[in-house]
Amino acid sequence: GFFMRFDVIHYDQIGSTSVEAARLVKANNITAPMLVSAASQHNGKGSRGRSWQSLQGNVYATYVFPVDLKSGSTHLTVYPISVATQQTVQEFLPDRRVQIKWPNDILVEGRKVSGALHEIVSQGSISYFLAGIGINVTSHPTSDVLFPACDFTVFTDQAVSAQTVIQCLTARLEQALKNWEENSFQSVRDEYLKSAYGLGERMTISANGDR
C-alpha cells in the first residue's frame, strides 16, 4: 500500500498547517505521504469557516496522502482518521470516556478535546486527502457551545508534549489506514462504532451549525 510512512515537516510557527499542506501539493512538493505540523499557528482553520484558536503546547497537524477519487470511497477516509485520533487521546487518558462525535470531533467526558478539518486538493492527475487535526493538550479555548472544550490537563496531572501526542497519532493513523487497506472498511467501521457518541440515541440536528 502507498500510505504507510509519513514524512514530517515541522514549523515553530505557521499560519495554518492545512494551508501550508495545500500549498505544498500545488507546488508539486509532495512526493510521499506527509505530515505538516506546527508548534503554533496564527491563522488556524476550524470547521464552517471558523478560526481554530491555536495556543502553544497543543497539536496542530495536517496529514497529506494521495487518494483515488475514482474508487468512490474517499469520503470514508474520515473514519480511520477519527479512530486513530480517538485511540490517541484514549492512550493519554486511559481511564476517561473518550468518544467520537460524528464525523470527527473527539469528546472526553462529553467535552471537545479535538476537531478536524478535511479537504481534498488535486494537482495534475493526483488528488490528495488533507486531514487537519487539532488536539488540545495543554490548554483549550473557552466558549459557550453545546460541547464545551477541554484539554488533557483537565483530566490528568501528567505533563504531555504535543510532539509525543503527534508521534502516537501518526503511528495510530498509519495503523488505521493499513487496517482499512488490508482488512476491509468493516473492521474500521467496527472500531469507529465502539466509541461513537450518541449511538442509538435520538439526536438533535440544529440548523445553525455546530451541535
Summary of the structure (lengths in Angstrom):
residues: 211
radius of gyration: 16.3
end to end distance: 36.5
largest distance: 48.3
contacts: 651
relative contact order: 0.18
helix: 34%
strand: 28%
